[in-house]
Amino acid sequence: MRYEVILAEPSADKPDPTTPVSPKSMTAEEIAQKLQQAEERRKSMEASRLATVGECKSRLEEASRKKEETNAAFISATQAALEDKLDATSSNREVYPYGLHAKITDYLNNVDNVRKQLDAQINDLRQTIEDKLCSAEENRTENMGKMLKRLKEHVDLDSYTKCVTRRGTQLEALMTLLPGQDLQPHLYPDFDRKPGLCCSNSNLNQSWGHNPADSRMVS
């Protein structure tokens, strides 16, 4: 595909040729007037510049004054705060030892109270232990006495039983050797007494009324 461009003829009109304007001649009066106007403009600009400079200067002076006032206020406030801090530090320096002494005193009192309580508890515990030991010693002594009593009764009963058995054996032997005689009063003179009073072999021989040699003779 292609296009064909057809250019039309120019329709704009040609501008008319300008004729140069010849400079107009100025008179001396017009020149003086223009110089006067230029001088007035220069003076006005100078006055405006001076006014601007004066305004800037006044602003700078105002800013400097405010800065000085701010610095003075800051210095006075800082000095007052520093003086107050120094006064507070001096007061604290004077009060601190008393407060520290009071705290130490309270702490020592608490320590003393705790120590007294511990001593009281230790004494109570010691007394309790001593009471328990005394009670245990008494119980042990009582139990030992009971055990010794029972053991003694057991030993006495055992000895009495052995004595009776031994005498019965001897009685049987004598009855075999001496038939028809009552030998019990001679062998058991203490039969009705409490256990543990059985006689020995020598007493038994004496209760028979003869010595071992007689027994040998009888045998």
Backbone as CSV, one residue per row, in Angstrom:
resi,resn,N_x,N_y,N_z,CA_x,CA_y,CA_z,C_x,C_y,C_z
1,MET,0.857,-1.183,0.000,0.000,0.000,0.000,0.892,1.232,0.000
2,ARG,0.491,2.241,-0.735,1.245,3.471,-0.792,0.290,4.633,-0.952
3,TYR,0.781,5.818,-0.551,-0.029,7.024,-0.632,0.690,8.041,-1.510
4,GLU,-0.087,8.857,-2.145,0.480,9.939,-2.947,0.128,11.258,-2.300
5,VAL,1.130,12.075,-2.067,0.938,13.371,-1.425,0.949,14.432,-2.530
6,ILE,-0.142,15.206,-2.550,-0.240,16.274,-3.540,-0.171,17.580,-2.801
7,LEU,0.811,18.385,-3.037,1.010,19.662,-2.376,0.229,20.734,-3.127
8,ALA,-0.508,21.530,-2.323,-1.290,22.609,-2.940,-0.420,23.845,-3.101
9,GLU,-0.893,24.746,-3.784,-0.180,25.990,-4.001,-0.251,26.837,-2.749
10,PRO,0.797,27.592,-2.411,0.765,28.466,-1.226,-0.267,29.566,-1.407
11,SER,-1.060,29.760,-0.267,-2.127,30.748,-0.337,-1.835,32.000,0.464
12,ALA,-0.749,32.031,1.260,-0.454,33.192,2.103,0.035,34.341,1.242
13,ASP,-0.393,35.573,1.708,0.037,36.773,0.970,1.419,37.192,1.432
14,LYS,2.168,37.725,0.613,3.504,38.184,0.961,3.402,39.442,1.803
15,PRO,4.204,39.532,2.887,4.164,40.753,3.712,4.699,41.952,2.936
16,ASP,4.123,43.081,3.337,4.573,44.301,2.676,5.966,44.653,3.161
17,PRO,6.771,45.078,2.342,8.127,45.467,2.788,8.065,46.670,3.714
18,THR,8.831,46.562,4.863,8.855,47.626,5.862,9.877,48.649,5.457
19,THR,9.465,49.872,5.706,10.371,50.969,5.401,11.078,51.363,6.670
20,PRO,12.344,51.495,6.708,13.084,51.873,7.938,12.664,53.246,8.422
21,VAL,12.471,53.281,9.820,12.063,54.547,10.436,13.328,55.358,10.683
22,SER,13.293,56.516,10.262,14.456,57.375,10.463,14.452,57.883,11.901
23,PRO,15.577,57.907,12.575,15.628,58.388,13.975,15.125,59.814,14.068
24,LYS,14.304,59.952,15.199,13.730,61.275,15.410,14.757,62.133,16.124
25,SER,14.902,63.243,15.747,15.856,64.151,16.388,15.270,64.661,17.696
26,MET,16.123,64.676,18.816,15.680,65.097,20.137,16.262,66.468,20.426
27,THR,15.440,67.192,21.126,15.861,68.535,21.477,16.613,68.497,22.801
28,ALA,17.246,69.542,23.162,18.003,69.632,24.412,17.077,69.569,25.612
29,GLU,15.902,70.073,25.439,14.934,70.040,26.549,14.514,68.616,26.851
30,GLU,14.265,67.798,25.796,13.895,66.400,26.005,15.047,65.624,26.629
31,ILE,16.253,65.904,26.207,17.407,65.207,26.781,17.539,65.537,28.262
32,ALA,17.346,66.783,28.596,17.445,67.178,30.006,16.344,66.523,30.826
33,GLN,15.151,66.431,30.221,14.044,65.791,30.930,14.336,64.320,31.189
34,LYS,14.871,63.644,30.162,15.203,62.222,30.343,16.309,62.032,31.374
35,LEU,17.277,62.899,31.363,18.342,62.809,32.369,17.784,63.019,33.766
36,GLN,16.836,63.944,33.861,16.225,64.180,35.168,15.435,62.957,35.624
37,GLN,14.688,62.356,34.675,13.932,61.147,35.024,14.874,60.011,35.439
38,ALA,15.990,59.904,34.701,16.961,58.860,35.063,17.545,59.114,36.444
39,GLU,17.829,60.360,36.741,18.358,60.693,38.080,17.328,60.386,39.159
40,GLU,16.072,60.689,38.870,15.023,60.384,39.855,14.897,58.868,40.072
41,ARG,14.968,58.126,38.934,14.910,56.666,39.075,16.104,56.141,39.887
42,ARG,17.287,56.717,39.635,18.472,56.273,40.384,18.315,56.584,41.859
43,LYS,17.808,57.787,42.170,17.609,58.152,43.572,16.554,57.252,44.224
44,SER,15.482,56.948,43.429,14.448,56.078,43.975,15.001,54.680,44.257
45,MET,15.785,54.175,43.308,16.404,52.858,43.512,17.381,52.875,44.684
46,GLU,18.112,53.957,44.797,19.059,54.074,45.922,18.307,54.135,47.244
47,ALA,17.193,54.902,47.244,16.401,54.982,48.474,15.795,53.631,48.810
48,SER,15.298,52.925,47.752,14.739,51.591,47.995,15.804,50.618,48.512
49,ARG,17.011,50.729,47.922,18.095,49.844,48.387,18.480,50.174,49.814
50,LEU,18.550,51.456,50.134,18.883,51.848,51.506,17.801,51.402,52.484
51,ALA,16.528,51.531,52.004,15.439,51.082,52.872,15.527,49.575,53.111
52,THR,15.843,48.843,52.037,15.989,47.385,52.188,17.144,47.039,53.112
53,VAL,18.262,47.749,52.925,19.426,47.507,53.793,19.095,47.856,55.240
54,GLY,18.382,49.002,55.418,18.013,49.382,56.780,17.081,48.365,57.423
55,GLU,16.125,47.863,56.582,15.212,46.842,57.125,15.962,45.570,57.495
56,CYS,16.873,45.162,56.618,17.674,43.958,56.934,18.518,44.181,58.179
57,LYS,19.085,45.396,58.269,19.903,45.695,59.445,19.070,45.675,60.716
58,SER,17.852,46.258,60.621,16.979,46.246,61.799,16.569,44.814,62.169
59,ARG,16.332,43.997,61.134,16.003,42.594,61.408,17.173,41.871,62.081
60,LEU,18.372,42.151,61.546,19.551,41.527,62.156,19.733,41.990,63.594
61,GLU,19.511,43.281,63.813,19.626,43.787,65.181,18.578,43.153,66.093
62,GLU,17.335,43.026,65.565,16.278,42.393,66.358,16.614,40.934,66.658
63,ALA,17.124,40.225,65.632,17.505,38.824,65.848,18.644,38.719,66.850
64,SER,19.615,39.633,66.723,20.726,39.623,67.674,20.245,39.919,69.088
65,ARG,19.320,40.884,69.189,18.795,41.210,70.507,18.037,40.025,71.102
66,LYS,17.195,39.385,70.268,16.469,38.214,70.760,17.424,37.084,71.142
67,LYS,18.475,36.921,70.345,19.457,35.884,70.661,20.144,36.167,71.981
68,GLU,20.504,37.449,72.167,21.132,37.816,73.437,20.173,37.596,74.607
69,GLU,18.888,37.971,74.400,17.908,37.747,75.464,17.735,36.251,75.754
70,THR,17.680,35.458,74.659,17.547,34.002,74.848,18.754,33.430,75.576
71,ASN,19.947,33.881,75.164,21.161,33.405,75.829,21.188,33.822,77.297
72,ALA,20.774,35.065,77.541,20.758,35.532,78.925,19.757,34.730,79.755
73,ALA,18.561,34.482,79.154,17.562,33.687,79.879,18.068,32.263,80.121
74,PHE,18.713,31.673,79.101,19.252,30.319,79.264,20.339,30.282,80.332
75,ILE,21.200,31.304,80.298,22.276,31.352,81.289,21.711,31.504,82.695
76,SER,20.726,32.393,82.825,20.134,32.592,84.154,19.396,31.337,84.628
77,ALA,18.649,30.684,83.693,17.937,29.461,84.075,18.912,28.346,84.437
78,THR,19.974,28.214,83.631,20.979,27.181,83.920,21.675,27.447,85.240
79,GLN,21.989,28.718,85.475,22.641,29.065,86.735,21.726,28.793,87.930
80,ALA,20.430,29.135,87.766,19.485,28.873,88.855,19.332,27.368,89.100
81,ALA,19.228,26.598,87.990,19.108,25.142,88.150,20.355,24.557,88.794
82,LEU,21.524,25.067,88.395,22.774,24.579,88.981,22.862,24.921,90.463
83,GLU,22.436,26.134,90.798,22.437,26.514,92.214,21.470,25.642,93.021
84,ASP,20.269,25.400,92.431,19.317,24.521,93.124,19.885,23.113,93.296
85,LYS,20.545,22.622,92.239,21.139,21.287,92.324,22.242,21.238,93.365
86,LEU,23.043,22.303,93.409,24.101,22.354,94.420,23.513,22.404,95.823
87,ASP,22.438,23.197,95.973,21.783,23.247,97.290,21.211,21.882,97.678
88,ALA,20.559,21.232,96.684,20.005,19.899,96.976,21.109,18.904,97.300
89,THR,22.228,19.008,96.562,23.354,18.105,96.832,23.918,18.344,98.221
90,SER,24.026,19.623,98.585,24.529,19.932,99.926,23.583,19.405,100.997
91,SER,22.277,19.598,100.761,21.300,19.089,101.729,21.352,17.567,101.819
92,ASN,21.453,16.923,100.646,21.538,15.458,100.647,22.825,14.983,101.306
93,ARG,23.907,15.739,101.090,25.168,15.364,101.720,25.066,15.431,103.239
94,GLU,24.271,16.371,103.721,24.097,16.465,105.168,23.093,15.437,105.691
95,VAL,22.059,15.153,104.871,21.013,14.239,105.334,21.401,12.781,105.112
96,TYR,22.203,12.489,104.092,22.526,11.105,103.728,23.151,10.319,104.869
97,PRO,24.147,10.868,105.597,24.720,10.073,106.701,23.685,9.687,107.752
98,TYR,22.765,10.612,108.063,21.741,10.288,109.056,20.811,9.185,108.538
99,GLY,20.414,9.309,107.266,19.571,8.255,106.702,20.283,6.913,106.644
100,LEU,21.570,6.952,106.258,22.336,5.705,106.212,22.493,5.107,107.605
101,HIS,22.734,5.969,108.588,22.861,5.473,109.964,21.547,4.854,110.439
102,ALA,20.428,5.493,110.077,19.126,4.939,110.473,18.883,3.585,109.809
103,LYS,19.235,3.470,108.516,19.059,2.191,107.823,19.934,1.105,108.439
104,ILE,21.184,1.460,108.748,22.089,0.475,109.354,21.578,0.059,110.723
105,THR,21.060,1.037,111.481,20.521,0.711,112.810,19.332,-0.242,112.697
106,ASP,18.425,0.050,111.760,17.279,-0.842,111.558,17.734,-2.237,111.137
107,TYR,18.717,-2.285,110.249,19.217,-3.589,109.794,19.835,-4.371,110.948
108,LEU,20.634,-3.698,111.769,21.253,-4.376,112.908,20.197,-4.834,113.912
109,ASN,19.163,-4.014,114.111,18.081,-4.426,115.013,17.364,-5.669,114.481
110,ASN,17.123,-5.676,113.173,16.483,-6.853,112.582,17.366,-8.090,112.720
111,VAL,18.675,-7.893,112.495,19.605,-9.022,112.645,19.609,-9.520,114.084
112,ASP,19.593,-8.581,115.045,19.585,-8.973,116.455,18.303,-9.729,116.803
113,ASN,17.170,-9.242,116.279,15.901,-9.930,116.548,15.899,-11.338,115.957
114,VAL,16.410,-11.446,114.731,16.478,-12.774,114.103,17.403,-13.692,114.888
115,ARG,18.530,-13.145,115.360,19.465,-13.958,116.142,18.816,-14.427,117.445
116,LYS,18.073,-13.522,118.100,17.393,-13.913,119.333,16.349,-15.002,119.065
117,GLN,15.607,-14.838,117.977,14.618,-15.865,117.637,15.284,-17.210,117.363
118,LEU,16.414,-17.162,116.641,17.130,-18.411,116.365,17.669,-19.030,117.651
119,ASP,18.194,-18.185,118.550,18.682,-18.712,119.831,17.544,-19.350,120.625
120,ALA,16.381,-18.676,120.631,15.233,-19.239,121.348,14.802,-20.569,120.729
121,GLN,14.769,-20.621,119.401,14.407,-21.875,118.741,15.427,-22.971,119.026
122,ILE,16.717,-22.593,119.030,17.760,-23.585,119.323,17.630,-24.083,120.754
123,ASN,17.369,-23.168,121.688,17.201,-23.580,123.088,15.984,-24.495,123.248
124,ASP,14.880,-24.118,122.587,13.688,-24.971,122.656,13.970,-26.354,122.063
125,LEU,14.669,-26.351,120.927,14.993,-27.634,120.299,15.928,-28.456,121.178
126,ARG,16.921,-27.779,121.794,17.834,-28.490,122.683,17.085,-29.062,123.886
127,GLN,16.168,-28.245,124.467,15.396,-28.723,125.611,14.506,-29.903,125.211
128,THR,13.912,-29.804,124.019,13.072,-30.907,123.542,13.889,-32.183,123.358
129,ILE,15.086,-32.023,122.770,15.945,-33.195,122.565,16.379,-33.783,123.898
130,GLU,16.750,-32.898,124.853,17.153,-33.396,126.166,15.999,-34.119,126.862
131,ASP,14.790,-33.541,126.750,13.627,-34.211,127.350,13.390,-35.573,126.705
132,LYS,13.505,-35.608,125.385,13.310,-36.887,124.701,14.387,-37.893,125.095
133,LEU,15.647,-37.393,125.214,16.728,-38.294,125.618,16.504,-38.813,127.039
134,CYS,16.081,-37.908,127.938,15.807,-38.338,129.317,14.665,-39.356,129.347
135,SER,13.602,-39.052,128.568,12.479,-39.981,128.523,12.904,-41.321,127.935
136,ALA,13.740,-41.261,126.877,14.222,-42.504,126.279,15.107,-43.274,127.250
137,GLU,15.957,-42.526,128.002,16.814,-43.182,128.994,15.971,-43.832,130.089
138,GLU,14.941,-43.105,130.554,14.061,-43.686,131.574,13.339,-44.919,131.040
139,ASN,12.836,-44.800,129.806,12.158,-45.959,129.214,13.118,-47.123,129.023
140,ARG,14.359,-46.788,128.593,15.342,-47.857,128.400,15.676,-48.517,129.731
141,THR,15.852,-47.683,130.787,16.146,-48.248,132.106,14.990,-49.111,132.600
142,GLU,13.763,-48.597,132.400,12.597,-49.367,132.826,12.482,-50.674,132.056
143,ASN,12.704,-50.586,130.734,12.635,-51.800,129.920,13.740,-52.782,130.290
144,MET,14.943,-52.234,130.564,16.043,-53.106,130.974,15.714,-53.791,132.294
145,GLY,15.107,-53.033,133.233,14.712,-53.632,134.512,13.687,-54.741,134.321
146,LYS,12.697,-54.444,133.448,11.687,-55.462,133.184,12.294,-56.695,132.534
147,MET,13.198,-56.437,131.562,13.834,-57.565,130.889,14.701,-58.374,131.847
148,LEU,15.456,-57.649,132.719,16.279,-58.358,133.701,15.409,-59.155,134.666
149,LYS,14.272,-58.560,135.075,13.367,-59.268,135.981,12.818,-60.525,135.324
150,ARG,12.384,-60.370,134.061,11.868,-61.537,133.346,12.952,-62.592,133.152
151,LEU,14.177,-62.101,132.806,15.276,-63.046,132.622,15.602,-63.765,133.921
152,LYS,15.583,-63.011,135.048,15.864,-63.622,136.349,14.796,-64.645,136.701
153,GLU,13.519,-64.280,136.467,12.448,-65.226,136.735,12.597,-66.467,135.876
154,HIS,12.983,-66.236,134.599,13.169,-67.373,133.708,14.318,-68.259,134.176
155,VAL,15.429,-67.621,134.591,16.587,-68.384,135.067,16.240,-69.122,136.351
156,ASP,15.528,-68.432,137.293,15.148,-69.081,138.552,14.227,-70.267,138.296
157,LEU,13.249,-70.069,137.387,12.329,-71.161,137.076,13.056,-72.322,136.421
158,ASP,13.992,-71.977,135.526,14.758,-73.032,134.861,15.609,-73.796,135.864
159,SER,16.246,-73.046,136.805,17.061,-73.703,137.838,16.197,-74.586,138.725
160,TYR,15.007,-74.069,139.094,14.106,-74.853,139.946,13.665,-76.122,139.229
161,THR,13.362,-75.967,137.931,12.938,-77.147,137.166,14.050,-78.180,137.089
162,LYS,15.268,-77.705,136.830,16.399,-78.632,136.778,16.614,-79.314,138.123
163,CYS,16.475,-78.525,139.218,16.668,-79.077,140.565,15.630,-80.161,140.858
164,VAL,14.365,-79.860,140.524,13.295,-80.844,140.767,13.528,-82.088,139.940
165,THR,13.921,-81.882,138.689,14.183,-83.047,137.831,15.326,-83.892,138.380
166,ARG,16.384,-83.184,138.807,17.533,-83.911,139.357,17.152,-84.669,140.616
167,ARG,16.358,-84.054,141.523,15.935,-84.729,142.757,14.993,-85.893,142.472
168,GLY,14.136,-85.705,141.469,13.264,-86.824,141.106,14.066,-88.021,140.627
169,THR,15.092,-87.723,139.846,15.951,-88.815,139.372,16.650,-89.505,140.533
170,GLN,17.147,-88.667,141.471,17.808,-89.251,142.645,16.822,-90.054,143.492
171,LEU,15.567,-89.553,143.615,14.558,-90.268,144.388,14.260,-91.620,143.760
172,GLU,14.150,-91.625,142.467,13.901,-92.899,141.797,15.048,-93.872,142.030
173,ALA,16.272,-93.311,141.989,17.428,-94.185,142.229,17.411,-94.729,143.651
174,LEU,17.102,-93.851,144.639,17.077,-94.305,146.030,15.935,-95.288,146.274
175,MET,14.790,-95.017,145.634,13.674,-95.945,145.805,14.007,-97.299,145.224
176,THR,14.799,-97.272,144.190,15.243,-98.557,143.635,16.184,-99.268,144.592
177,LEU,17.087,-98.455,145.202,18.049,-99.048,146.134,17.403,-99.378,147.468
178,LEU,16.479,-98.490,147.987,15.850,-98.668,149.305,14.355,-98.757,149.120
179,PRO,13.828,-99.837,148.744,12.378,-99.926,148.529,11.615,-99.912,149.840
180,GLY,10.425,-99.316,149.805,9.556,-99.295,150.968,9.776,-98.144,151.905
181,GLN,10.693,-97.185,151.612,10.944,-96.042,152.495,10.446,-94.767,151.825
182,ASP,9.911,-93.853,152.668,9.445,-92.533,152.177,10.617,-91.570,152.218
183,LEU,11.189,-91.254,151.042,12.370,-90.378,150.956,12.034,-88.973,150.487
184,GLN,10.775,-88.664,150.234,10.425,-87.325,149.702,10.706,-86.204,150.674
185,PRO,10.417,-86.319,152.001,10.736,-85.211,152.909,12.211,-84.894,152.958
186,HIS,13.039,-85.896,152.708,14.483,-85.639,152.731,14.962,-85.000,151.440
187,LEU,14.311,-85.358,150.313,14.765,-84.824,149.019,14.145,-83.470,148.696
188,TYR,12.883,-83.165,149.187,12.188,-81.919,148.852,11.794,-81.183,150.102
189,PRO,12.734,-80.721,150.929,12.351,-79.973,152.127,11.778,-78.612,151.795
190,ASP,12.178,-78.013,150.662,11.706,-76.671,150.274,10.848,-76.743,149.026
191,PHE,10.030,-77.805,148.922,9.242,-77.998,147.698,8.190,-76.916,147.513
192,ASP,7.605,-76.439,148.654,6.527,-75.448,148.571,7.028,-74.028,148.494
193,ARG,8.311,-73.806,148.501,8.820,-72.438,148.430,8.791,-71.931,146.995
194,LYS,9.109,-70.672,146.838,9.067,-70.046,145.516,10.192,-70.573,144.647
195,PRO,10.055,-70.554,143.342,11.100,-71.066,142.457,12.374,-70.277,142.642
196,GLY,13.470,-71.005,142.385,14.762,-70.352,142.474,15.466,-70.628,143.764
197,LEU,14.809,-71.373,144.738,15.425,-71.649,146.036,15.837,-73.109,146.152
198,CYS,16.038,-73.737,145.030,16.456,-75.133,145.075,17.861,-75.236,145.620
199,CYS,18.110,-76.295,146.338,19.411,-76.448,146.982,20.391,-77.069,146.027
200,SER,21.647,-76.967,146.375,22.711,-77.530,145.569,22.908,-78.990,145.915
201,ASN,23.892,-79.625,145.314,24.165,-81.035,145.564,24.596,-81.272,147.001
202,SER,25.401,-80.304,147.543,25.848,-80.460,148.932,24.671,-80.395,149.883
203,ASN,23.716,-79.433,149.650,22.521,-79.348,150.490,21.659,-80.583,150.340
204,LEU,21.587,-81.096,149.110,20.804,-82.305,148.885,21.379,-83.482,149.661
205,ASN,22.679,-83.601,149.658,23.324,-84.685,150.407,23.094,-84.531,151.901
206,GLN,23.154,-83.215,152.366,22.893,-82.990,153.787,21.456,-83.336,154.145
207,SER,20.471,-83.040,153.216,19.070,-83.355,153.505,18.834,-84.847,153.555
208,TRP,19.637,-85.601,152.875,19.484,-87.061,152.977,19.913,-87.592,154.335
209,GLY,20.827,-86.888,154.960,21.349,-87.344,156.237,22.555,-88.244,156.118
210,HIS,23.142,-88.331,154.919,24.354,-89.134,154.751,25.174,-88.497,153.672
211,ASN,26.376,-88.908,153.520,27.310,-88.360,152.555,27.367,-89.254,151.344
212,PRO,28.066,-88.878,150.296,28.163,-89.692,149.092,28.801,-91.018,149.353
213,ALA,29.658,-91.063,150.371,30.282,-92.358,150.684,29.239,-93.370,151.098
214,ASP,28.174,-92.886,151.869,27.098,-93.781,152.259,26.357,-94.304,151.063
215,SER,26.170,-93.412,150.090,25.476,-93.842,148.871,26.266,-94.907,148.172
216,ARG,27.585,-94.714,148.137,28.417,-95.722,147.508,28.354,-97.028,148.275
217,MET,28.266,-96.868,149.626,28.168,-98.076,150.432,26.854,-98.784,150.162
218,VAL,25.768,-98.004,150.014,24.473,-98.624,149.763,24.460,-99.318,148.440
219,SER,25.076,-98.645,147.442,25.114,-99.245,146.129,25.961,-100.504,146.134
